Amino acid sequence: MDTALIALHLRQPTAHTHAVVNQFLAQSVDAAAESVSGLLELRNDEDAQLCCWFALSIYETLAAPRNWSQLPPHARRAAKDRIVKLLLAAAASADAHARVSAPQLSLPLHLPPTPQPALSPSNASTIPQIPSFLAQKLNAVVARIAARMYSDSEWIVFDDLPSINNSRVRLALTERVVDEFLSISIFASIGARPMHAPQSTPNSTPSSTRAAASLAWSVPVIADCLTVLNCASHSPTSFPSVGLSPSRGDSLPHSPVHQQKDLSPATASIPRSVDMPSALSALKILALLAQRVPMSEPIYAFRDMVSSFGVYAASCDDLDVAGEALGALADVCNARKKVEARAVGEFMGGAGVGGGVVRALRRSTGMAGVGEEPRVGAHNGLGGVDEQYTSKLIHLMSSFMRNHIKRVESVPGFPLDEFLQLLFKFTFMQSSAESFIDCIRIWELFIDFLTAQQNLGISVNRYRDGLVSLSRYVVPALLYSQGSKYLDDLSFDRSDGHESEWDSFSNTCLSLIAKISDLFPADIVQQVIELFIGNEGLLLQVAGPKLDAACRDLCTIARLIGQIAHFFCNLGDFEENLKDTVRLVERILELLKAGLDGQDQGRVAKNILCCELLGSLRMYIHWMEKYFALANVKGEHAHDFSVLLNAVLDVAVTSLLSKDADIVVKSSQLLFSVAYTIRPNIVLFPAMRPLLSNAHGIARNLVLEAKQNLYKVVTLAIVVPVNATKVSEEEWNSRLSQLNEFFSTLVQPFQSLFNAEGKLVVNAQDPLVRGEVRHVLEALTAAMQAVDAEAANPKNVVYLSIKPVIVRALSLFEVYAQDSAMLLDLFNFTQALQVSLKRQSSRENGTLVVETLQLFMKMVESKGLLHLAASQQQKGAANGLDAVVASADLSQLHLLDKFLEFLTAIVQDNSKTIEALLNDIFVFCQYSFKFIAHEDSANESLKLHFFDLLFTLLTFHQRYYFGSTVSRSASQHEHEVAGMLEMIANSFSDRNMEVFRHNLAGLNSVNVKCTLYLKEFFQKHMMVPFIDLFLGILIAKGHDFMKDEIVDTLAKIMTCHTPYFRHEYVPHFMVKYCSGLHSQDQATLFNCINGIENGTNTSELISSLVVDLVYFQKG
């Protein structure tokens, strides 16, 4: 071999070197043998080292399953022998340098059969040390060959590993070998078997194959790692009570609690002789194995492994090693979500995961258990640990709380009180907002657990004082006035359209308080009211720079006040508490008026505060509804209620006239809630007169949402009866007259735009005409939406009021065919007509609606909207993420999006009229797919609405498409079903994760509602393509974050008809995926896939199938 030529090729390949190297590689086994000689000479030569790397790459390729199975036995043994010689040479170098100084590189095997020359410090320098990139490559090659030869009973590498004296070298190689073995399912399954698995045959059963697989090879590895860690046990200890207890409150004494049963870990020391780099490797290896080995079989030493994690997490001074131990405990927590009943006590006990968590918390908080000394550095915050350790501990506690907190109360003597005390102290010792919020999320998990317990009728009162105390301590973290150490580090910027850092921080904290209030409402309500009363004067007490901070504090308190609103409806005696609650609402109104009436100083901050207060006030609507009901029953409350509601309406109307758009929207929402939920006769309230007398004039100056809410309020005030009283026919006629009179100001001018034949007599593009048409459409759309959930009579009144406009409005689709903004309003109008007033409108306008849909589907194609949707991807690619797209283009895309939503709403009607339109809609979808929903299209909203339309078609018209819900036979519309399923299948190649998630859920929903996978048509024509599709995704690991959902879907499809699956798909699988594999590998895959049937282990079998298939196809 030309060493210089190989080195040149690796550095700077040319056509000549490529040709020579390819010719050299034609005999790959001999090429590897020849190349390996460079390292055997141990020359400190860069060219020789590159050639060695080249040789090891050849061996790595040879060791791939497909290639290795094709080598004859003698060639395999020869390859293994050459690698062993290479290892011996490398080991000699490693040992030589180990005697001079601690080696920094992970170097492999030193096998004793070949004696090594004695090396001394004087001659060690003459032997070059192996570079780390070669050592790592060598470890990878050894691991691959060891796995291949182990399965064929040719080399049991685990017999040789203990003979390596250098622990760093041994464990570095062991870690790589273990990782390789665990990637093969037959070596990574729980079970008892001989050291090497017997060869499988195609006729062997899946159960026998899986019973033959085990982790027995890991036993000596575990023993070696535990020996390296060398933990020495001493006397057991109890868990002391420390600090403030969330389960006992401020009154809990700070002295140790009574002695408990021995569930604590042993107080363990780590000898100084332990080599920390070796310990780090040992922990990594045990972390991999502890997730898989049987917990209840002593041979696997699961208890000792977990105990060692706890010891190193709590006691190791090397924080990198301690952090690795924390990570190992977290991995065990996540992997062992199910624990056998007989093993729970040991798993959660002092020497188990629970004990490890408690000891790590003690360390971080600087607290010591009985017989332990406080750790040095505990006074410097967080027990002298660093940020990385803290982060890993938070992750561990989150995993523990999420997966195992439900078990702690079933384990006698588990120190739950101390655990919560330590977590409490740890939470408020955090110096960063990020870690503080992570701790708050851990508390949320605990409170979710308590809520579930309470829902089962189990008392959680023992935690009352502590959790109320937790709420009291969280609030100061949200307030400037109480010296929060986090707020200065948070950004309030929402410029990117997402929530700010402050929003995320405050939302998480307020969510925690809300969950605590659900458990102990009386305590939290009292706490929040006291906080509000104590701070309501802040707005008048401060000025200048402090005003912004005061307004932000009041915003937070306002949200807290809103969160507790629902408790006033059912907490205690409603009537007895009425006076206090009325006074609280009045205080909110007073603060809101102060914010609205104040000077311009701090106007922006005050406007934000007013929005929060209006939102909080809206939360009291249901309480006011109950107050209104009481006032109607007991007349003595009627006057007080009227005074309070008038004050609320007065503030809402005043806010509606504000210059701030956000305040206007919030006030319109409050007015709508009053009209829709409380349903008083608001026409009679003095505060409403300025609004009702000039509603149309006010509405023209409002933003769209506020305008629609205003028209909804007026519509409900006229057509909805008070207190659901029975209304006579005469009164309904009176209400119709009132509504006609109100809308006449809009309807009559609109009708005057048309002649008797229904043709426009004005210039449709005139800005005044266009603006008037839009205003009328928006107002009448809001009126229809207002009665969407009402009974027939209110809907009849609204329909008769807008009836003169309907035909003329629908005729405008052709007039404004090129005006996207107008078309959007027309669609909103038509959709409201079809959804809210379907029964009233369908008799007279059903045909017209269908004709309008057909017209627009043709219009979409002729206008080029679909081409525009596809072109946005190219524009984005050309101009980058910050490209400015013309507003007209965006408006047209919005129009297309709205049309898809509109079609989806329309096809939910399964009447014959709409059924006649289904074929047209399918043809439209087929044509539109390549523009709207193809994977190259960029618009996520269009894609989601397009597929929503397909799923709605299949589920709402299943009798049309499938014949009946129970029939398995074919229907006359198989072509349409196949087309829609093909579009859905193509969507799974989309790079957009949200589209993938949405459509996978949609496909399973169609199966649930229509029994899709059981249909004979699906099994014959779609089952094989869908299984191949999802198997391919799993093999490519393109959507690993949704692996469980994909496997679950595959399991449903594969087991829908097991005999058919085995007859049709299994042979297809063997031909497509297994051709060229070793016969033993083919047998393993056949047994696995042929064993899939409807059972509890189906998902496990599919996962094993994918893992094995990927492994066997490597290289």
N, C-alpha and C positions, 0 to 999 in steps of 0.2 A: 504494500500500500504506500502511496506517495503522501506522506504526512503533510508536506508543505502544500500540496494541491488540495487536500481536504480542508486544511485551515483556510486557504485562500477562498475556497468555495463557500465556506461558512461566513467569512467576512464580507466578500464581494463577489457574489456568483456571476458567472458569465455563461454564455451558451456552451463554450468549450468545457468548462469545469462541470457544468450540469450534465453534459453527455458522458464524461468520464466517470462521474460519481454514479450515475444511473447504471452504467455498465458494471461498476464495482458492486452495486447493491443487488444486481441480478442474482447473486449467490449470497443472500442476506445472512445466513448462518455463518458461512465462512468469512464474510465481510466483517461481521461483528467480532468473530474470534481474532481476526487479524488486527482489527482496530484496537482491541482491548489491550494489546501488548504495550501500548504507549503508557498506560497508567501502571502496568506491572513494573515498568522500569523506574517509576516514581521520579521521572525527570521534572525539574522545576522549569518546565518549558511551556510557553503559552500554546504553541502549535500542538504539542503532544496532548495538552489538557483539552483543547478543542476537539481533537480527534477522539479522545476518550468520551467526551460528551456525545459526539457523533455515534460512537459505538454503543453507548448506553441507550441512545434513542432507537437504534436498530433493535436492541434487545427488548425495549419497551414495546415496540411494534410487534415483535415476534410473540410477546407474552399476551397479546390481545386474544380473547377466546377464539375468534374465528381462525386466526393464524396458528395458534398453539395446537389446536385440535388437528391441524393438518400435518404437523411435524411427526416423524416416526419416533418411537420411544427412545432410541439411542441418541437422536438429535436433541431431544429434550434434556436427557441426562447430561449430554455434552455441554449444552448451553448453561445448565445449572452449575456444572463443575467449573466452567470458565468464570462464572460470576463469583463463585466461592473463592477462587484464586484471587480474583480482584479484591474481594472483601478482605482476604488475609493480608494482602499488601497494604490496603488502606488501614486495616487495624493496627499493623505494625507502626505505621506513621502516627496514628492516633495515640497509641500507648506510649510511644517515644515522647511525644509532646506533652502527654498527660503527666509524665514524671517530672517534666521541667516546669510546666505551668498548667493551670486549669484550662482545658481546651474550651474554645468558644463555639466550635462547629459540631454539628451532629454527624458523627461518623459511624459507619456500620460495623458489622460483625467481625469478631475475632474468634475463630473456631480453633480449639486446642489441638486437634489431631496433628497439625503441622507445627512443629516447634518453632518459636520465634527467637531471633538472636537477642541476647541481653543488650539493652540500650542504656546508656548513662547520659547525664547532662552534657558530657563533653562531646559525645558523638551524635546526640539527637538533632543538632542543628544541621547536620549533613543530609538528613532525610527530610525532603520537603513535606509540608503539611498540605493535605488535600483541600482544594478550594471548596467553599460551601455549596456552590452550584453543582459541583460533581457529586458531593456527598448526598445532597437532596435527590439528585437524579438516580443515584445508586440505590438509595432507600426505596424509591418508587419502583425500580426494576425488580429488586428483591421481593417486594410485596406482591407484585403481579405474578412473578414466577412461583412464589410460595403458594399463592391461592390456586394457581393452575395445578401444581403438583400435589397439593393437599387433597384436592377433590379426586385425584386419580391414585391416591395412596402411594405416591412416589417420593414425597419429601414432607415430613412433619416438622415445619420450621420451629414450632413451639418447643420441640425437644432440644433445639440448639440455642435458643435465645438465652436461657439462664446461664449458659457458660460464658457469656460476655461479662467480663469483670467491670468494665467502665460503665457505670449506670447511665451516664448521659448518652453514650453511644448506643447502649442497649435499648433504652426507652425511646430514643428518637426513631430507631428502626421499628420497635414494637408498635409505636403509635401509627406509623404508616401502614404496617401489616394489618393492624386491627381495623383501621379505616377501610382498607381494601376488602377484608373479610366481611365487614358489616354491610358493604354495598351489594353483597350476594345474598339473596333471601334464604337460600338453603343453609347458609352459615349463620344467619342472624335471627333464627326463629327459636322460640322457647320450646324445649323438649329434651328428653334424654336419649342419647344415642352413642354409638362408639365414636372414637376419636375422628374417624373419617367416614363419610357417608357412603353407603353401598350404591352401586350404580343402579339407576332407574331403568325401567323398560317401558316401552309405550303402553304395555298392557297393565302396568301396575296402577293401583288406584290412587287418587289424589290424597286420600287420608293416610295411606301407608307412606307416601312420599313425604308428607309433612311431618309424620311421626318420626321419620328417620332423621330429620333435620334438628340441629340443636346448637347450643352455644357451649358445649362441653370443652371446645378448644380454648375457651376464655379462662378456664379455671386456673391454669398455671400463670397466666398473664395477671390475673387479679391478685394472686398470691405474691407475685414479684412486686407489683406496684405498692401493695400494702406494706411489704417489707421495706421498700425504699422510703415510704412516708414515716414509718417507725414511730407511731403514736404510743405513748405510755399512759395507761389509765391509772387513776388514783380513786379516792373515795367519792361516792356520789354525793350530789348536793341537791338542795331544794331551790326553788326559785323565789328570791326575795321580792317584796313589794317595794316599788320605788316611785317617787314623784307623784304627779297628779293622775288619778285613775279615771279613765273614761267610763268605767263601770261602777265607780263609787263616788265620784265627784270630789269637790274641794275638801270635804270633811275627812277623806281617807287619810289615816296616819301614815307617816313616812317610814315607819319601822317595819322590819321583816314580818311577813305573815307567818301563819302556823306552818309547821313542817308538813309537806305533801308527800304523796307516794312517789317513788323513784321513777319519774319519767324524764328526768333531766339528763343531759349528757354528762359523762364522766369529766371531771376536771382533768384535762390532759395537758401535758407539756410536750413541746417539740424539741427533741435533743439538738444541741448545737451541731452535732455531727451530720445532720441531714443536709444534703446538697440541694440548694434551692432550685437550680435549673432542672435537676432530676425530679424533684418534687413537683415542679410545674408540669413536666411531661407526664408523670404518673397520674396527676389529677385530671389531665386532659383525657388520658386513656380510660380511667375509671368513670369519667363523666359519660363517655360513649357507651360503656358497658352497663352502667347502673340503670340506664334507660330501658334495657332489654332483658337482663337476666331475671330468672324467677326470684321473687322476693322470699318465698317460703322455703326454698331449698338451701340448707346451710352450706352446701359445697360452693355456692356462688358468693357467699360472704356479702350479701347485699347490705346487711346491717353494719358490717365493718366499713364498707365503702362509704355509706352515708355518714357514719360517725366520723370518719376521717375528714370528710368535707366540712362538717361542723367544727372540728378541732382546728383545722387550718384557717377557716374563715374567721374564727374568733381569736386565735392565738398566734398566728404567723406574723412576724414583724415585717416580712417582705410583702408589701401590699399588692404587688403583681400576683404573687402566689395566692394570697388571701382572696383577691378578687376572682381568680380562677376557681377557687373553692366555692365562692358564692354563685358563680355561673353554673357550676356543676349541680349545686342544690336546686337552682332554678330550673335546669334542664330536667332533673328528676321530678320536680313538681309538675311540670308541663307534660312529661311523658307518662306519669303514673296517675292519670286522672281517676282511674278505677283501681281501688285497692281492695284485696280480699278482706272479708270481715275479720278473719283470724289474725291478719297482719296489721290491722289499723293501729292498734296500741303501739306496736313496735315502730311503725312508720311515723307516727305522730309524736312519739315519746322523746325523752331527753337525748337518746343516742340516735334518734331518727331525724327526719326533716324538721319537725317542729322544734326539737331541741337546738338544731343548727340555726334556725331563724332567730330564736330567742337569744342565743349566745352572741350572734352577730349584732343584734340590736343592742345588747349590753355593751359591746365593745364600742359601737358608734356613739352611744350616748354617754359613755364614760362611767356607766354603772357596773358594779361588781356583784356577783352572786355570793352566796354563803361560801366561805373558804377561799374566795378569790380576792386579789388585790386590784384596786382601781388601776387602769392602764395609764401609763405615762402619756401626757399630752391631752388628757381628757378635758383639762381646763381650757384648752385652746379650741373649743367648739368641736362637736362631732367626734369626740374621743380620739383625736389625733389621726383620723383616717383622711384619705384624700377624696377628691371629687369623683374619681373613677370608682373607688370602692363604694362611695355613697350611691352612685348611679346603679351599680350592680345589686346593691342591697335593696334598693327601691324596686328593681325588677324582680328580685326574689320574693319580696313581700307581696307584690302584686300577683305573681304566679301562685303563691301559697294561699293568698286570700281568695283568689278566683276559683281555684280548683279544690281546696281542702278545708276551708273554714267551716264547712258544714259538718266536718268530722270531729272538730275539736271538742265539742260538748259531749260527744259520745265516748270520749277517752277519759276515763276517771283520772282526776288529778292533773290534767293538762293545765299549765299555768296561764290560762286565758287572761286573767286579771293583769298579770305582769306583762304579758305580751302587749295588751292594749295600753298599759301605762308607758311602756317603752316606746311604742309607736307614737303615742301622744307627744312625748318629750322629743322624739326624733323629728316629728313634723314641724314643731315650732323652733327647732334648732337650725332649720335650713336657711342658708344665706341667699339662695337664688330663687327667683319667682318660679322658674321651671321645676326645680326639685320640690318646692313647696306644693305646687299644683299636682305633681305626680303623687305626693303623699295624700293629698286631698282625694285623689281618685281611688287610692287604696281604701280610705275611709268609706267612700261611696260603695265599694264592693261589700264591705262589712255591713253597711246599713241596708243594702239590698238583701243580704242574707237575713238580717233581722226582720225586714218587712215580710219576706217569704215565711218566716217562722210565725210572725204575728197573724198572717193570713190563714195559717193552719190552726190558729187558736192557741198557740204557745205564747206564754207571757214573756215579754222582753223588758219588764220594768226594772230588772236589776241593772240595766245599762242606762237608765234614764238620767241620773245625775251626771254621769260622765259625758254622755252625748250632748246634753244641754250645755255643759261646760265647754265642750268642743265647739259648739255653735258660737258661744260667747267669745271664745278666743279667736275664731276665724274672722269675725266681723272687723276687728281693728286692722287686719291685713288689707282690708278694702278701703280704708278711710285715711285721707290726708290728716284729718284733725286728730287722729289717734296715733300718728307717727309711724305709719306703715313703712317698712324698709324695702318694699318691693316696687311701689308705684313709680318711683323715679326711673326705674330701669325699663318700664313698659312703654311701648309706642301706642298712641291713640289714632294712628293714621289708618284710614280705610280707603285710601286712594285706589288700591288695586281691586276694589269691589268685594273684598273678603273682610271677615271680621278682623279687628285690630288685635294686637297682643293684649290690650286691656280688656277687650270684649271676651276673649278666651279665658283670661284669668278670672274676671268677675263672674262670668257665666258658670264656671266650674264651682267656684266658692258658693254662689247663691243656690246652685243646684243641690249642693251638699246640705245647706241649711234647710232647703225645701223638703228634702228627704227626711231630715231629722224632725221637722215639724209634722210630717205625716205620722211619725211614730208617737211623738209627744206634743200634740198641738197646743195644749194650754200653756205649757212652759215657753214655747217659742213665740207664741202670740204675745204673751206678756213681755217677753224680752224685746221683741221688735217694736211694740208700742212705746215702751220706755225709751228705746233708742230714738224713735221718731220725735217724741215730745222733747227729749233733751237736745235735739239738733234742729228743730224746725225754725228757730230764730236765727240760724246762721246767715240766711240771705240778707237780713237787715243789719247784722252785726259786723260784717266785714266789707271791705272795699279794696279797690286796686288789685294787685296780683293775687291776693288771697281769695278774691271773689270766684275766680275760675275753679280753684280747689274746693271751695265751699259748695259750688253748684254741682261738682262731680260727686262730692260726698252725699249731697241731698238726692242726686239721681240714684245712687246705690240704695239709699234708705227708701226712696220711693218704690224701687223694684221690690224690696223686702216687704213693704206695706202691701203691695199688690199681690205678692205671693201668699199672704195669709188671708186674703179676702174671703176665700171659700169657707174658711173655718167659722166665720160669723153666721153662716146659714145653719150650722148643725152643732155648734159647740155650746154646750150648756143650754139654758132656757132662752130662746130667741127673744121673747118679749121682755124678760128681765134685763137682758144685755142691750136692749134697743137704744137706750139713752146714751150709753158709752160709745156704741158703734156710730150712732148719728153724729156724736161730737167728733169722732175720728174722721169721718167723711167731711165734716165741716172744716176741720183743720187742713185737710188736703185741698179743699176749695180755697181756703184763705191763702195758703202757700202758692197755689196756682195763680190766683189773682195778683199776688205780689210779684210773681214772675212776669205776668203779662203787662202790669201797669208800671213797672219800674223804668228807670231812665235807660238811655242807650248804653251806658257803661256796662260792659260784660254781656252785651246783647246775645252774642252767639252762645255763650255758656247758659244763659237764662233760657234761650229757646230750646236747647237740649233738655234742660230741666223741665220746662213746660210739657214737652213731648212725653217725657217719662211720667209726669204727674197725670196727664190725660190718659196714658196707658194704664196706670195704676187705678185711676178712678173707674175706668171701664171694667176692671176686674171685680168691682163691687156691684155690677149690674144684677147678678143673680140674687145678691142680698137685697137689693132694692126691689127686685121682682117679688121676693118673699114678703118684704115690708108692704108692698102694694096689695098683695093678697090679704095680709093681716088687716090693713086699713079698710078693705072692702067688707071684711067680716066684722070688725070692731070699729065703729064709726069714730070713736074718740081719737084714733090715730090718723084719721083722714087728713085733717088740717096740717099736722106736722109733716106728713109724707108729702103733701102738695108743696109745702114751703121748701122742703129739701130738694125735691125733684125740679122745682122751678129754678132753684139756685144752680143745680147741675146743668140744666138746659141753658141758663143764662151764660154760664162760663163757656159752654160748648159753642153757643152761637157767637159770642164775643171772639172766641178763638178761631172760628170759621172765617172771620173777617180779617184775620192777621195777615201780615205780609210774608210770613215764613211758610213756605209750602209744606214742610213737615208738620207744623202745628195744624195747618188747615186739614191735612189728611187725617191726623189723629183725632181732631174734633169731629170730623164727619163720621169717622168710625164710631165714636162715642154716641153721636146722635142716632146712627143706624141701630146700634145695640139697644138703645132705649126704646126705639120704635118697634124693633123686631122681638125683643125679649120681654121687656116690661109690658108693652102694649097699652099704655094709658091713652086717653084721648088728648094727645099733645096739642091738638088744635086749640084747646081751651086754656093753655098755659100762657100767661102774659109774655114770658121770655121768648116764645116762639113767634110772636106777631111780627117782629121786624123781618124774620126770615120768610114766613109764609106769605107776607104781603109783597115780597119782591123776590120770590124764589128763582124765577127765570133770569132776572137781571143779575142776581148773585151768582147763579150757576155758570153764566157765560164767562165769568172771570176766574173760575176755579180750574185746578188741574183735573185730569180725567177722573181719577179715583174719587176725589171729593165731589165732583159733579154727579157721578153715578150714585154715590151714597146719598146725596141730597135728594135726588129724584126717587130713590128707594124709600126714604123717610116719608116724603109727601104721599107716595103711593100707598104705603102701609097705613099712614094716618087716616086715609080716606076709606080704604076698602077692607081693612081688617077690623072685625068687631072687638070691642073692649070686653075682657074677661070671658071670651068665647061664648058670649050670650047668644041666644037664638034670635036670628034676624028675620024679619018678615020680608015678603016679596016686595012690599011697598018701600021698605027701607033700602033694599038692594037697588031698586030703581033710583032712589034718592042718591045713593052713593055713586051710581053710574053717572047721574047728572053732575055731581060734584067733580068727578074725575074728568068728564068730558069738558066741563067748564075750565078746569085747571089746564088741561092739555090743548084746549082750543087756541091758546096763544101760540102754540107751536104747529098744530095740525093744519089750521086754516091757511097760514102763510105757505106752508109746504104744499098744500093742494093747489094753491094759486100758481105754482110753478108749472102746472100741467093744464092742457086743454081737456075738453070733454072726452077725447079719444085716448087720453092717457099719455100724450106726447108732451115733452118739455117745450115750453114756449119762451124759455130764457137761455142764455149762454151758460151751459153747464160748467164751463171752466172759469166763469167769473168768480173771483175770490170771495165775493159776498155770498153768491149763490152756493158755492161749494162749502163755505163755512156754515151757512144756515142748514144745509142738508146734513152735514156731519153732526151738528148740534142736535138736530131732531132725532137722527138715528141713535146717537148716544143716550139721549134722554129716554126714548121709548124702549131701548134695550134694557136700561136699568129698571124701568117699570116692570118689564116682563120678568127679569131676574128676581125682583123683590117678592113675587108671588110664586116662585118656583116650588116651594115646599108647602104652599097653602092648599086649602080645599077647593072644590070646583067653583063655588060662587065667587070668591075673590078673583079667580082666574078668568071667569066669564066677564066680570066687570072690566078688567084690564083689556081683555081681547076685544070687546065691543068698543072700547075707547080708541084703540089703535087700528081697528079694522079698516077704516078708510085709507090708511097709509100703506097697508101691506102690499097690494098689487103694484102700486106705483113705486114702492121702495125696491121690490124685486126687479122691476123693469130697469132699474138704474145699473144693473150688472153690465149691460151692453153699453150704456152711456159712458160709464167710467172704466171701461175695459183696460185702459192704459194707465189708470191712476191707482197705484198700489195702496195708498193710504185710504182712499175711499172704498176700495174693495175690502179692506180689513174691517171697516165699520159695517159694510153690508153683510159680511160673513157673521160678524158678531150679532147683528140684528136677526139674520136668518136662523142662526144656531139657537138663540134665545127663543125664537118663535117655535122652533121644532122641539126644543127640550122642555121649556117651561110651559108652553101652551100647546103641546102636541095634540091633545084630545080636542081642544077647541079649534085648532087650525087645520088639522089633517083633512077634515071633511071637505073644506072649501079650497084649501091651498096645497094639499098633498101633491097633486099633479104638477102644480107650478113649482114647488120645491124640487121635485125630481128633474123637471126640465131645466131648472137653474143649475143643478149639479152637473147635468150632462153638458150644458153649455160651457160651464167653467172648466170641466175636464178637457174639453177641446181647446179652450182658451189657454190653458196652461201649456199645452203642447205648441200651439201656434205662437205664443208670446216668447217662447224660448226660456221660460223660467227654469226648466229642468237643466238646460245647458248652463244657465247661470249658476245653479247649485253646484254642478260639477266643476265649473271654472274657478270657484273660490279656493279649491285646493291648490290649483296651479298658481293663483295670485299669491296665496300665502307662502308658497315655496319660493316664489320669485322675489318677494319683497320683504320676507321675514315676518316675525311675529308682530312687529309694530307697523305693518303695512296699513295704510289708510284706505279703506274700501269706500267707494262712493255711497252716500246715504241712500240714493235711489236703488242701488243693488241690494243693500241691506233691507230696505223696505220690501223689495220684491221677495227676498228670501223669507222674511217674516210673514209675508202673505202666503207663500207656499206652505210654511209651517202651520199657519192658521187653517189653511184648507185641509191639511191632513188631520188636524184636530177635529175640524168640522165633520169630515167624512167619518171619523171614528165615532163621533157622537150620533151621527145619522144612522149608521148601520147597527146601532144598538136597538133600533126599532125592527122587530122581526115581522112586520106586517107584509102583506102581499105586494104593496106598492113599492117598498124598499127592496123586497126580494127580487123584483123585476129588474132592479138596478145592479144586482150583484155581479153579473157578468161584465158590465161596463166598468165597474170598479176594479175587478180583477185584471182586465186588460190594461187599465190605467196603471195599476201597480206593476205589472210586468214591464210596461214601457218605461216607467219611472225609476225602476230599481237601479239601473246602471248609472243614473244621474244622482239620485238622492241617497241611496243606501249602500252602494257598492263600497268596498273597503277603501278605495282611493278618495272617496268623498270626505270632506273635512267637517261638515256641519253635524255636530252630535245631536242637537235637538231635532233636526229633520230626520235623522236615522231612527231615533227613539220613537218619534211619532209615526213614522212609516211602519215600523214593526208592530207598534201598538195597533195600528189599523189591521194588519194581517192577523194578529192574535184575536182581535175582536171579531173579525169576520168568521174565523173558525169556531169560536166558542158561542157566539150569539146565533149562528146559523148552522149549528152542527147537524140538524135534521136535513137541511138542504144539501150539505156537503157529504154527510156520512150515512144518510138514510134514516138512522135512528140512533139513540144514545147507547143501545145495547147490541145492535146488529154488528157482526164482524164482517159481513159480506160487503161486496163492492157497491158503490153508488154510481150514478151517471155523471158525477162531477169529479171523478178521480183526477182528471187532467188539471183542474183548478187547484185541488188539494196538493197534488205533486208539485205544481208550480210554486205555491206558497211555501211548502216545506223546503224546496230547493233554495228559495231566496233566504229563508231562515238559516239553512245549513251554511250557505255562503257567508253569512254574517259572522260566523265563528272564526273566520280567518282575519277578521277586522282587528287592527292594532288598538282600537279604542276599547279599553277595559270595561268602561261603563256599558257600552253596547253589548259586549260579550256577557256580562253579568245579567243585564236586563233580558236578553234573549234566551239565555239558559233557563232563567226563572219562568219566562213566558212559555217556552217549549214544555216544561214540566207542568205548568198550569193547564195547557191544552190537553195534556195526557190525563190529568186529574178530572177535568170537566168533560172530556170527550172520549176517555179511554183510548187515546190515540195508539199507544203501543200494542194494544190488543187487536187492533183492526187488521184483518187479513191483508188488506191492501198495503198497510205499513210494513208488515212483516215480510211480504214477498218482494217489495220494491224499495223500501227505505231503510230497513233494519241494517243491512250490510254496510251501505254508505255511511250511516250515522255512527255505527260502531267504529268503522275505520277512521272517521273524522275525529272522534273523541280520543281514540287510542293514539292517533298521530299527535294530537295536542299534548297528551300526557308524556309521550315519548320525547317530544321536542322540549318539554318543560317550559313552554311559552306562557303558561298561565298557572304557575305553581301556587299562586295565592288563592286560586279557586279549585285546587286539586280535589278536595273532599266533595265539592258540589259536582264536579265532572265525573268522579268515580261513582257517585250516587246515581247520576243520570245514566251512566253506562250500565250500572247494575239493574236498573229498571228495564232498560231495553233488552239486555242479554237474558233476563229471566222472565220476560213476558210470555215466552213460549219455549221452554227449555228443549224439548225434543227437536223443534224446528231449528233452534239456535245451534244445537250440536250437529244436526244433519247438514245445515247450509253454511253456517259461519265458521265452524271449527276447521273443516278442510280448507276453506278459503284462507283462514289465518295461517295454517301450516305452510301453504304454498307461498303466500305473499311475504310472510315475515321470517319464516324459519328455513327457507332454502339456503343451503350452503353452511348451515350450522352443524356442529358436531352432533352425532346421533344422540349422545347422552343429554346434550342441551336441548335438542328437539324433544326428547322424551319428557324432560322436566317441564317444558312449556306446554306440551300436549296435556300432561296430567293436570297442570294448573288450570288451563282454560276449559278442559273437558269437565273439570270438577265444579265449575260455576253453576249454581242453581239457586233458587230462591231460598235463602237462609240467612242466618245472622252473620256468617263470615264471608258473604259475597264480596263486600267492599275490600276486605283484607286479601282475598284471592286475586282480585283485579289489580290491587296495588303491587302484590308480589309478582304477578304476571308482567307488569310494566317494568319493575326493577330488574327482573331476570332478563327480560328481552333486551333492555338497554345494555345490560352488562355483557350479555352474550354477543351482541352486535358491535361491541367496541372494536375499534381498529379497522 
